[in-house]
């Protein structure tokens, strides 16, 4: 005969008719022929029953509350049961409600209820839910064998002691054996309730229904116990604090007990005890998502996870007893913890250094004042004599616990824990680790508990290359960049284990923040549908989430206002990637502050796309400088617009006409003066000069603009209309150059020897590299100690949203590489 299989369903799983129907389908999909089904009361019913007892003690009218309970169960019965079964159930329910009313009347007269009476009333919830469900399951008729209702009071005998309810196993087993049918059957069993050795009804306390499931699993010698609840299994951390918490595939009994002790929402250790005693595997599953596998708790789990969970106990006090007189004195710890035991104060954690100079221990914060008094009384004489110098109590602490059998004998687990705490700027007050190496516990400041929990969790459960990204400026370049991300993130994740998560997008007035990540394949829809007013502080705080290892802000604007935030971001641990030239070409003190902020925050500031879009100009300059080469001179054409204009203008038509054509093709800014002024070009020259180590300001650049002085302040259209008036001077310069066999090009130059920089129109030989480039190309010529006779040339498209976005993307990947990704 096959062994029994036990399923236990919590109150949320049988809350109403829809839930009970779902439970029935779950059971029907399990073809096992012998099943014990333990049910809790419908959600909230036990609390309501205890509430009416307390109300009766205050002589409040509870008639309405009892009637509400009756109607609630009647509604479920009306939905699920055929008429005959419904009438039978309602007859018993109505009688029970009358009995409860009589008990409550007595309580209101004497204004007192004993524990026995409270247990009696509280146990009706399980009686009602199981009667109703057993009738419903019989009506469906899809389970093999008979459906039998089992009143746990006829089986389980418990005796309450200092450690709670203790099962009298021999007596309970005899009772069970008398009731168990020999063939296929489905037993519907009341959870939570039992009887004492005198035959009086009692309960199993809080978590009693889970305890019932384990007890009946042991009594039936079950092959498995399934605990059904409203979560997908045991989670690696509290999901309210750690959004990235994951379902743990399997746990050992010891791991589950450790996590439960430190406050994790796992079944209580006492609940597991009967199953542990018989080595019965326990599954934690979600009745609202039965297709999910859940978590297995067993003697020998197969999980590959070294750490199974990270959890916190809050509202803890740390007590430190310190004194030179304790060194080498036997019995000090015995006296200390004996005194605490005698006064009923529970110690959560103990830490003592090998010097024996101090002992510190953690207790519930509510006991801190009493504990200090007890310790001072126990060591009153030593304190007076100076053998013990101090008894210090620090409230508002938390204990962070990292649990996992896999940490035993493995290297680096403790380093990860304390490295993550250090990175999150969380100070550790005390540390404890058992010889089993199953648990590493640290006492920390309570106000940092959430940050500590998230940081440590991410170090074990997230890829070290998980990056939270916030993008500012989803315009032309920013939009193309997001599209490039969308096409590559899956490949980067699959092949290179880089987990890029765009969690925020902000425009000039609106923003969209996502808890996990924005779906890049439809980021425009998400940004349009979920916008809220732009708030830079909130945006940055969201992107720099402390449960994710790294944060990067990508600024795709040309805004000086945004660039002014860079130092604070970099110093605060946020990496910055940008094509925005305003920061690096701002005043020199601000530029130096940027560099110092990056060093201070140990962050990366990447701006390749500020010069030459996607061309590797800044990186080449860094490589030359980093390998010891001495940069002597840099020359270049760093404007795609001006490159085009002087590549195509041969004098056969006026310069103004060439400009109109370029504007029509989209090669210029809407106001071409933004290109012709040379200011943007000069910013790029300043960026390169500073990268060389020259401390130049914008006013140090000798700048020759191409906008006639008379047209600098007029409207854009007037500028375009009047520009032909000024064609003659520039045409004369072209003719003069051509007469000497030369061409005109708009070139920037930096000379290290003279510490000078210039931007303007120059004549070049027709054989010069700059005279023979493609229409809109950028080109840079490096003259260095190594590349002297044959200068190093970097040439290619230096403008356009695709190549600029590509340059930004490349910078992002460089940051990933610096953070350890194998790119």
C-alpha positions in Angstrom: 0.0 0.0 0.0 1.3 3.4 -0.9 2.3 5.8 1.9 0.1 8.8 2.7 0.7 12.3 1.3 -0.3 15.3 3.5 -1.4 18.7 2.2 -2.0 21.6 4.5 -3.8 24.7 3.3 -3.6 28.0 5.1 -6.4 30.5 5.8 -5.7 32.6 2.7 -6.0 29.4 0.6 -9.5 28.7 1.8 -10.7 32.3 2.3 -13.8 32.0 0.2 -15.7 29.8 -2.3 -13.3 30.7 -5.2 -10.3 29.7 -3.1 -11.9 26.4 -2.0 -12.7 25.5 -5.6 -9.0 26.2 -6.4 -7.9 23.9 -3.6 -10.2 21.2 -4.9 -8.7 21.4 -8.4 -5.2 21.2 -6.9 -6.1 18.0 -5.0 -7.8 16.5 -8.1 -4.6 17.1 -10.1 -2.7 15.0 -7.6 -3.6 11.4 -8.4 -2.1 10.1 -5.2 -4.6 7.6 -3.7 -4.1 8.3 0.0 -4.1 11.9 1.1 -4.5 13.8 4.4 -5.8 17.3 3.9 -5.3 19.7 6.9 -7.2 23.0 6.7 -6.9 26.2 8.6 -10.0 28.3 9.3 -11.1 30.7 6.5 -8.9 33.8 6.5 -9.5 36.0 9.5 -12.1 33.8 11.2 -9.8 32.7 14.2 -8.9 36.3 14.9 -12.6 37.3 14.8 -13.5 34.5 17.2 -10.8 35.5 19.7 -12.0 39.1 19.2 -15.6 38.3 20.2 -14.3 36.5 23.4 -12.3 39.7 24.3 -15.3 41.8 23.5 -17.6 39.6 25.7 -15.2 40.2 28.6 -15.8 43.9 28.1 -19.6 43.2 28.0 -19.9 44.4 24.4 -22.7 43.2 22.2 -21.2 40.6 19.9 -24.4 39.3 18.3 -23.7 41.0 15.0 -20.2 39.6 14.7 -21.3 36.1 15.2 -24.1 36.5 12.7 -21.5 37.9 10.2 -19.4 34.8 10.6 -22.5 32.6 10.1 -23.5 34.5 6.9 -19.9 34.3 5.6 -19.9 30.5 5.8 -23.4 30.3 4.5 -22.4 32.3 1.4 -19.6 29.8 0.7 -22.0 26.9 1.3 -24.6 28.4 -1.0 -22.0 28.6 -3.8 -20.3 25.2 -3.4 -22.8 22.7 -2.0 -25.9 21.0 -3.3 -29.1 21.7 -1.4 -29.1 18.6 0.9 -25.4 19.0 1.8 -26.0 22.7 2.3 -28.9 22.2 4.7 -26.9 19.7 6.7 -23.9 22.0 7.0 -26.1 25.0 7.9 -27.9 23.1 10.6 -24.6 22.2 12.3 -23.2 25.8 11.8 -26.4 27.4 13.2 -26.1 25.2 16.3 -22.5 26.0 16.7 -23.3 29.7 16.6 -25.9 29.3 19.3 -23.4 27.4 21.4 -20.8 30.2 21.0 -23.5 32.8 21.9 -24.2 30.9 25.1 -20.5 30.7 26.0 -20.1 34.4 25.3 -23.1 35.3 27.4 -21.5 33.5 30.3 -18.2 35.3 29.7 -20.0 38.7 29.7 -21.6 37.9 33.0 -18.4 37.0 34.8 -16.2 39.3 32.7 -13.6 36.6 32.4 -12.6 33.8 30.0 -10.2 31.0 30.8 -7.7 29.8 28.3 -9.7 26.6 27.9 -12.8 28.7 26.9 -10.7 30.8 24.4 -9.4 27.6 22.9 -12.9 26.2 22.6 -14.3 29.2 20.8 -11.2 29.8 18.6 -11.3 26.2 17.3 -14.7 26.5 15.6 -13.1 28.1 12.5 -11.3 24.9 11.5 -14.3 22.8 12.3 -16.4 24.9 9.9 -13.9 25.1 7.1 -13.2 21.4 7.1 -16.9 20.3 7.4 -17.7 22.6 4.4 -14.8 21.5 2.3 -15.3 17.8 2.9 -18.9 18.1 1.8 -17.8 20.0 -1.3 -15.1 17.4 -2.2 -17.6 14.6 -1.8 -20.0 16.4 -4.1 -17.4 16.8 -6.8 -16.7 13.1 -6.6 -13.3 13.2 -8.4 -11.0 11.9 -5.6 -10.2 8.1 -5.4 -11.7 6.3 -2.4 -13.9 7.9 0.3 -13.7 11.5 1.5 -13.6 11.3 5.3 -13.8 14.2 7.8 -11.4 13.8 10.7 -11.8 15.8 13.9 -8.2 16.3 15.2 -9.6 16.4 18.8 -10.2 12.6 18.4 -6.6 12.0 17.4 -4.1 14.5 18.7 -3.4 14.6 22.4 -1.0 17.4 23.6 0.2 18.5 26.9 1.2 22.1 27.3 4.6 22.9 29.0 7.2 25.6 29.2 8.1 25.0 25.6 4.6 25.0 24.3 2.3 22.0 23.3 4.0 18.7 23.4 2.4 15.8 21.5 1.8 12.6 23.4 2.9 10.5 20.4 2.0 7.0 21.6 -1.6 7.9 22.5 -2.1 10.0 19.4 -0.7 7.2 17.1 -3.1 4.7 18.6 -6.0 7.1 17.9 -4.8 7.7 14.4 -4.5 4.0 13.7 -8.1 3.4 14.7 -9.3 6.0 12.2 -7.1 5.4 9.2 -8.9 3.5 6.4 -6.9 0.7 4.8 -7.5 1.6 1.2 -7.6 4.8 -0.9 -9.0 7.7 0.9 -8.9 11.5 1.3 -9.0 12.6 4.9 -10.1 16.2 5.6 -8.5 17.1 8.9 -9.1 20.0 11.2 -5.9 22.0 11.8 -5.0 24.0 14.9 -7.1 22.0 17.5 -6.4 19.0 19.7 -7.3 17.8 23.1 -5.4 17.6 26.4 -4.9 14.4 28.5 -8.1 15.1 30.4 -10.1 15.1 27.1 -10.6 18.9 27.0 -10.3 20.8 23.8 -7.1 22.9 23.3 -5.2 24.4 20.5 -1.6 24.2 19.1 -1.1 28.0 19.4 0.0 30.3 16.6 1.2 28.4 13.5 -1.0 25.6 14.9 -2.4 24.6 11.6 1.1 24.1 10.1 2.0 22.2 13.2 -1.1 20.0 12.6 0.1 19.3 9.1 3.5 18.1 10.4 1.9 16.1 13.2 -0.5 14.3 10.9 2.4 13.8 8.4 4.3 11.9 11.2 1.2 10.0 12.4 0.4 8.9 8.9 4.1 8.2 8.1 3.6 10.4 5.1 6.0 10.4 2.1 5.7 14.2 1.7 4.1 17.2 3.4 2.9 20.1 1.2 2.3 23.4 3.0 0.2 25.6 0.8 0.2 29.3 1.4 0.0 32.6 -0.6 3.7 32.9 -1.6 5.7 31.0 -4.2 8.0 29.4 -1.6 10.6 30.4 0.9 12.2 33.6 -0.3 15.9 34.6 0.0 14.9 37.8 1.8 11.8 39.8 2.7 10.4 41.0 -0.7 9.1 44.2 0.9 12.6 45.2 1.6 14.5 43.4 -1.2 12.6 43.6 -4.5 15.1 41.1 -6.0 14.3 38.4 -3.5 14.2 34.9 -5.1 12.4 31.7 -4.3 14.9 29.2 -2.8 14.7 25.9 -4.5 15.6 23.7 -1.5 16.6 24.0 2.1 17.9 21.7 4.7 15.9 21.4 8.0 18.7 23.2 9.8 18.8 26.0 7.3 15.0 26.5 7.6 15.2 26.6 11.4 18.0 29.1 11.3 16.1 31.4 8.9 12.9 31.0 11.0 14.8 31.9 14.2 16.1 35.1 12.6 12.6 36.3 11.6 12.2 34.9 8.1 8.7 33.9 7.1 9.5 30.2 7.0 7.4 27.6 8.9 8.2 27.6 12.6 10.9 25.2 13.9 8.4 23.6 16.2 6.1 23.1 13.3 8.8 21.1 11.4 9.8 19.0 14.4 7.5 16.0 13.8 8.5 15.9 10.1 12.2 16.3 10.9 12.0 13.4 13.4 10.7 11.1 10.7 12.7 12.6 7.8 9.6 13.7 5.9 10.3 16.2 3.1 8.2 19.4 3.4 7.2 21.5 0.3 6.2 25.2 0.7 3.9 26.0 -2.2 1.6 28.7 -3.5 -2.1 27.7 -3.8 -2.7 30.7 -6.0 0.1 29.6 -8.4 0.2 25.7 -8.1 2.2 25.4 -11.3 5.2 26.8 -9.5 7.5 24.3 -7.9 7.9 26.0 -4.5 10.6 25.2 -2.0 11.6 21.8 -0.7 12.8 21.5 2.9 14.5 18.1 3.5 17.4 16.4 5.1 19.7 16.5 2.0 18.7 19.3 -0.4 20.3 19.4 -3.8 20.4 23.2 -4.2 23.6 24.6 -5.6 23.1 27.9 -3.7 25.7 28.4 -1.0 23.5 31.0 0.8 19.9 30.2 1.2 18.6 33.4 2.8 19.5 36.7 4.3 17.2 38.1 7.0 17.1 40.6 9.8 15.8 40.9 13.4 15.0 44.5 14.2 14.5 46.3 17.5 17.5 44.7 19.1 19.7 46.0 21.9 23.4 45.3 22.2 24.8 45.0 25.7 28.5 45.1 26.3 30.2 44.0 29.5 33.8 45.1 29.6 36.7 44.9 32.1 40.3 43.8 32.5 39.2 41.9 35.6 37.3 39.4 33.4 40.5 38.1 31.7 41.2 34.5 32.7 38.5 34.5 35.4 36.4 31.3 35.1 32.6 31.5 35.5 32.1 35.1 34.3 29.9 34.1 31.4 28.0 31.6 33.7 27.2 34.4 36.1 26.2 36.8 33.3 23.9 34.5 31.4 22.6 32.8 34.6 21.5 36.2 35.9 19.7 36.9 32.6 18.1 33.4 32.6 16.8 33.9 36.2 15.0 37.1 35.1 13.6 35.5 32.0 15.6 37.6 29.5 16.3 35.7 26.3 19.7 36.3 24.6 19.6 36.3 20.8 23.3 36.5 20.0 26.6 36.3 21.9 30.0 37.6 20.8 33.3 37.4 22.8 36.8 38.0 21.7 39.6 35.6 22.6 41.1 38.2 25.0 38.1 37.7 27.3 38.3 41.5 27.9 34.6 41.9 27.0 31.4 40.0 26.3 28.7 41.5 24.2 25.3 40.0 23.6 22.0 41.0 21.8 18.6 41.0 23.4 15.1 42.2 22.4 15.2 46.0 22.7 12.1 45.9 25.0 14.3 44.2 27.6 17.3 46.6 27.4 16.5 48.6 30.6 15.8 45.6 32.6 18.8 43.7 31.3 21.2 46.6 32.2 19.8 46.6 35.7 20.2 42.8 36.0 23.8 42.9 34.8 24.8 45.8 37.0 23.3 43.9 40.0 25.1 40.7 39.1 28.4 42.4 38.9 27.9 45.2 41.4 31.0 44.4 43.4 33.3 44.2 40.4 31.9 47.5 39.1 32.6 49.2 42.4 36.2 47.7 42.6 37.0 48.6 39.0 37.5 45.1 37.8 34.7 45.7 35.4 34.8 49.1 33.8 31.5 49.4 32.0 28.1 48.0 31.2 27.0 49.7 27.9 23.6 49.3 26.2 23.0 50.4 22.7 19.4 50.4 21.5 18.0 50.5 18.0 20.2 47.8 16.6 19.4 45.0 14.1 20.9 41.5 13.6 21.7 40.6 10.0 21.9 36.9 9.5 23.2 35.1 6.4 22.2 31.4 6.4 23.4 28.5 4.2 24.9 25.0 4.7 26.9 25.7 1.5 29.0 28.3 3.3 30.7 25.5 5.4 34.2 24.9 4.0 33.7 27.3 1.1 36.0 30.3 0.7 34.9 33.9 0.4 31.4 33.8 2.0 32.3 36.0 5.0 34.3 38.3 2.7 31.3 38.8 0.5 29.1 39.6 3.5 31.4 42.2 5.1 32.6 43.5 1.7 28.9 44.2 0.8 28.3 45.9 4.2 31.4 48.0 3.7 30.4 49.0 0.2 27.0 50.0 1.7 28.7 52.1 4.4 27.2 50.0 7.2 29.3 49.6 10.3 29.3 46.3 12.2 29.0 46.4 16.0 29.4 42.7 16.7 29.9 39.4 14.8 28.9 35.8 15.5 29.5 32.7 13.5 28.9 29.1 14.7 31.4 26.3 14.2 29.0 24.8 11.7 29.6 27.8 9.4 25.9 27.7 8.6 25.2 31.2 9.9 27.1 34.5 9.8 25.4 37.1 12.0 26.3 40.7 12.4 24.8 43.4 14.7 24.4 46.7 12.9 22.7 50.1 13.4 19.0 49.5 13.0 18.5 52.5 10.7 20.7 50.8 8.2 19.1 47.4 8.3 17.2 47.7 5.0 20.3 48.9 3.1 22.5 46.2 4.6 20.0 43.5 3.8 19.7 44.7 0.1 23.5 45.0 -0.3 24.3 41.6 1.1 21.5 40.0 -0.8 22.7 41.5 -4.1 26.3 40.2 -3.4 25.0 36.6 -3.3 21.9 36.6 -5.5 22.6 39.1 -8.2 25.2 39.0 -10.9 28.1 41.3 -9.8 27.5 43.0 -13.1 23.9 43.9 -12.5 23.6 47.6 -13.3 20.8 50.0 -12.6 20.7 52.6 -15.4 19.0 55.9 -15.5 18.9 57.8 -18.8 18.3 61.6 -19.0 17.3 63.0 -22.3 15.4 60.4 -24.4 15.6 62.6 -27.5 17.5 61.9 -30.7 20.7 60.4 -29.3 19.0 59.1 -26.1 16.2 57.4 -28.1 18.6 55.7 -30.5 20.7 54.6 -27.5 17.7 52.9 -25.9 16.9 51.2 -29.2 20.5 49.9 -29.3 20.1 48.6 -25.8 16.9 46.8 -26.7 18.7 45.0 -29.5 21.7 43.9 -27.4 20.7 43.4 -23.7 19.6 39.8 -24.2 22.9 38.9 -25.9 25.0 40.7 -23.3 23.1 38.9 -20.6 23.3 35.5 -22.2 26.9 35.6 -23.5 28.7 38.0 -21.1 26.5 37.8 -18.0 26.0 41.6 -18.0 22.6 42.5 -16.5 21.8 46.0 -17.7 18.5 47.3 -16.3 17.2 50.7 -17.5 15.1 51.6 -14.4 14.5 55.3 -15.1 14.0 57.7 -18.1 13.7 61.4 -17.6 13.0 64.2 -20.0 12.9 67.9 -19.5 9.6 67.9 -17.6 8.5 64.3 -17.2 10.0 61.0 -16.1 9.2 57.3 -15.7 10.6 55.1 -13.0 10.2 51.3 -13.0 10.6 49.0 -9.9 12.5 46.3 -11.8 13.3 47.6 -15.3 11.6 49.4 -18.2 10.8 47.0 -21.1 13.2 48.3 -23.7 11.3 46.8 -26.6 8.5 49.2 -25.9 10.2 51.9 -23.9 8.4 54.7 -25.8 5.0 53.3 -24.8 6.1 52.8 -21.2 7.6 56.3 -21.0 4.4 57.8 -22.6 2.0 55.9 -20.4 3.6 56.1 -17.0 5.1 59.6 -16.7 5.2 61.7 -13.6 6.7 65.2 -13.1 10.5 65.3 -13.4 12.2 65.3 -10.0 16.0 65.0 -10.2 16.5 64.0 -6.6 13.9 61.3 -6.7 15.2 60.1 -10.1 18.7 59.7 -8.8 17.6 58.1 -5.5 15.6 55.5 -7.5 18.4 54.7 -9.9 20.9 54.4 -7.1 19.0 51.7 -5.4 20.9 50.1 -2.6 19.6 46.6 -3.5 21.5 46.7 -6.8 25.3 46.5 -7.0 26.0 49.4 -9.4 24.3 52.5 -10.7 25.0 54.5 -13.9 23.4 57.7 -15.0 23.6 58.4 -18.8 23.1 62.1 -19.6 22.2 62.5 -23.3 21.3 66.1 -23.0 23.4 69.2 -23.8 22.3 70.8 -20.5 24.8 72.6 -18.2 22.2 72.3 -15.4 22.3 68.5 -15.6 26.1 68.5 -15.9 26.4 70.4 -12.7 25.1 67.4 -10.8 28.0 65.1 -12.0 30.3 65.8 -9.0 27.6 64.8 -6.5 26.7 61.7 -8.4 30.3 60.6 -8.8 31.2 61.2 -5.2 28.0 59.4 -4.2 29.0 56.2 -6.0 27.1 56.7 -9.3 29.0 56.2 -12.5 28.4 58.8 -15.2 28.4 58.2 -19.0 27.6 61.2 -21.3 28.1 62.9 -24.7 27.3 66.2 -23.0 30.3 68.5 -23.5 29.2 71.2 -21.0 30.9 69.5 -17.9 34.4 69.0 -19.3 34.5 72.3 -21.0 33.1 74.3 -18.0 35.4 76.4 -15.9 38.6 74.7 -14.8 37.8 74.5 -11.0 34.6 72.6 -11.9 36.5 70.3 -14.2 39.0 69.5 -11.4 36.2 69.0 -9.0 34.7 66.4 -11.4 38.0 64.4 -11.4 38.3 64.6 -7.6 34.7 63.4 -7.2 35.4 60.4 -9.4 38.4 59.5 -7.3 36.5 60.1 -4.0 33.6 58.0 -5.0 35.7 55.3 -6.7 33.5 55.8 -9.8 34.0 55.9 -13.5 33.2 59.1 -15.6 33.1 58.3 -19.3 32.7 60.9 -22.0 34.2 59.5 -25.3 31.2 60.7 -27.2 31.9 64.4 -26.3 34.6 64.5 -29.0 34.0 62.8 -32.3 30.8 61.0 -31.4 31.7 57.3 -31.7 35.3 57.7 -32.7 37.9 56.5 -30.2 39.6 59.9 -29.8 39.6 60.3 -26.0 40.4 56.7 -25.4 43.3 56.9 -27.9 44.6 59.9 -26.1 44.3 58.2 -22.8 46.1 55.1 -24.1 49.0 57.2 -25.5 49.3 59.1 -22.2 48.9 56.0 -20.1 51.6 54.1 -21.9 54.1 56.9 -21.4 54.0 58.6 -24.8 54.4 62.4 -24.7 51.7 64.2 -26.7 53.2 67.1 -28.6 50.4 68.3 -30.8 46.8 67.5 -31.6 45.1 68.8 -34.8 41.7 67.9 -36.0 38.4 68.6 -37.8 35.8 67.9 -35.1 32.6 69.2 -36.7 30.8 67.1 -39.2 28.9 70.2 -40.4 32.1 72.3 -41.1 33.8 69.2 -42.5 31.0 68.9 -45.1 30.9 72.6 -45.9 34.6 72.9 -46.8 34.7 69.5 -48.5 32.0 70.3 -51.0 32.6 74.1 -51.5 34.8 74.7 -54.4 33.9 78.3 -55.2 31.5 77.4 -58.1 28.6 78.6 -56.0 28.4 81.0 -53.0 29.2 79.8 -49.6 25.7 80.8 -48.4 24.2 78.5 -51.0 26.3 75.5 -49.8 25.1 76.2 -46.3 21.4 76.2 -47.4 22.0 72.9 -49.1 23.7 71.4 -46.0 20.8 72.7 -43.8 18.2 71.1 -46.1 20.1 67.8 -45.9 20.0 67.9 -42.1 23.8 68.4 -41.7 23.5 71.6 -39.6 21.7 72.6 -36.5 18.3 74.3 -37.0 20.2 77.6 -36.5 23.4 77.1 -38.5 25.2 79.7 -36.4 25.5 77.1 -33.7 27.9 75.3 -36.1 29.5 78.3 -37.7 30.3 80.0 -34.4 32.9 77.4 -33.6 31.9 77.4 -29.9 31.0 73.7 -30.0 34.2 72.9 -31.8 36.2 74.9 -29.2 34.5 72.9 -26.4 35.9 69.7 -27.9 39.4 71.2 -28.2 39.3 72.2 -24.5 38.2 68.7 -23.6 41.2 67.2 -25.4 43.6 69.8 -24.1 42.6 69.1 -20.5 42.9 65.4 -21.2 46.5 66.2 -22.3 47.0 67.8 -18.9 46.8 71.5 -20.1 44.9 73.7 -17.7 43.1 75.8 -20.3 39.9 77.8 -20.1 37.5 78.4 -23.0 38.7 82.0 -23.3 42.2 80.7 -23.8 41.2 79.2 -27.2 42.0 81.5 -30.2 38.7 81.2 -31.9 37.8 82.3 -35.4 34.1 82.1 -35.9 32.4 82.2 -39.3 29.3 84.2 -38.3 29.5 87.8 -39.6 29.4 90.1 -36.6 26.3 91.9 -38.0 24.3 88.7 -38.0 25.1 87.4 -34.5 22.0 88.7 -32.8 19.3 88.6 -35.4 16.6 85.9 -35.8 17.6 82.6 -37.6 15.6 83.3 -40.7 17.0 86.9 -41.0 20.5 85.3 -40.7 19.8 82.9 -43.6 18.3 85.7 -45.7 21.1 88.2 -45.2 24.1 85.7 -45.3 24.6 86.2 -49.1 25.6 89.8 -48.3 28.8 88.4 -46.7 29.8 85.8 -49.2 32.5 88.0 -50.8 35.1 87.9 -47.9 35.1 84.2 -47.5 35.0 83.6 -51.3 38.2 85.8 -51.5 39.9 83.6 -49.0 39.0 80.5 -51.0 40.4 82.0 -54.2 43.6 83.0 -52.5 44.1 79.5 -51.2 43.3 77.9 -54.5 45.8 80.2 -56.2 48.5 78.8 -53.9 47.3 75.2 -54.7 45.7 74.8 -51.3 42.3 74.2 -49.7 40.4 75.7 -46.8 39.6 73.6 -43.8 38.1 74.5 -40.4 40.7 73.0 -38.0 41.4 72.9 -34.3 44.9 72.6 -32.9 46.5 72.1 -29.5 50.2 72.6 -28.9 51.7 71.2 -25.7 55.0 73.2 -25.9 53.2 76.6 -25.9 50.2 75.4 -24.0 48.0 77.0 -26.6 44.8 76.1 -28.5 43.1 77.5 -31.6 40.1 76.9 -33.7 39.6 78.5 -37.1 39.9 78.5 -40.9 43.3 77.4 -42.2 44.9 76.7 -45.6 46.3 73.2 -46.2 48.2 71.5 -49.0 46.0 69.3 -51.2 48.1 66.3 -50.1 47.3 66.9 -46.4 45.3 64.2 -44.7 42.6 66.8 -43.7 42.1 67.7 -47.4 41.2 64.2 -48.3 38.4 63.0 -46.0 34.8 61.9 -46.7 32.1 64.5 -46.7 31.1 64.7 -43.0 34.0 62.8 -41.4 35.8 63.9 -38.3 39.6 63.4 -38.2 42.2 63.8 -35.5 46.0 63.8 -36.0 48.2 62.9 -33.0 51.8 64.1 -33.1 53.7 62.4 -30.2 57.1 61.4 -29.2 56.4 58.0 -30.7 54.3 59.1 -33.6 56.5 62.0 -34.8 57.5 61.3 -38.3 54.3 59.5 -39.1 51.5 60.9 -36.9 48.6 58.7 -35.6 45.3 59.4 -37.5 41.8 58.6 -36.2 39.2 59.2 -38.8 35.5 58.4 -39.4 31.9 59.6 -39.0 31.9 62.1 -36.2 28.3 63.1 -36.1 24.8 61.6 -36.2 22.6 59.9 -33.6 23.6 56.4 -34.5 27.3 56.8 -34.1 27.0 59.1 -31.1 24.7 56.6 -29.3 27.2 53.9 -30.3 30.0 55.8 -28.6 27.9 56.2 -25.4 27.1 52.5 -25.5 30.8 51.6 -25.9 31.5 53.8 -22.8 28.8 52.0 -20.9 30.4 48.6 -21.7 33.8 50.0 -20.7 32.4 50.8 -17.3 31.0 47.2 -17.1 34.5 45.9 -18.0 36.1 48.1 -15.2 33.5 46.6 -12.8 34.8 43.1 -13.7 32.6 42.0 -16.6 34.3 39.8 -19.1 33.7 41.8 -22.3 
